Amino acid sequence: MNLTVTGHHVDVTESMRNYVDGKLKRLKRHSQNLFDVHVILSVEKQRQKAEATIQVTGNKIYADTTDSDMYAAIDLMMDKLDRQLVKHKEKTKDHHKGDKAPPIPEHEPEL
């Protein structure tokens, strides 16, 4: 998994990077096919914004949130990504058991 954390009008500290990486471990339990994760942390006056794009098998998942605290914004963003990954996993999961339909009993001729 390739993780990229960038900042827009904010310096991304090592603790922020480690916090994002720790939260991504929760997402890995839903899908082992997380290829590329790009997180953008930005500040606009009093609003702290966190947004992320995740490349999974056959799809891109995007989420963004704003909050007054950067770490709270990261938490909310990860919650959104978690829900979207579960939904994506259910869509791609084969719900068929692989069993064939039970054979239709043949009618015996009546005597």
Secondary structure, DSSP 8 states (H G I E B T S, - for coil): -EEEEEEESS---HHHHHHHHHHHHHHHTT-S---EEEEEEEEETTEEEEEEEEEETTEEEEEEEEESSHHHHHHHHHHHHHHHHHHHHHHHS----S-------------
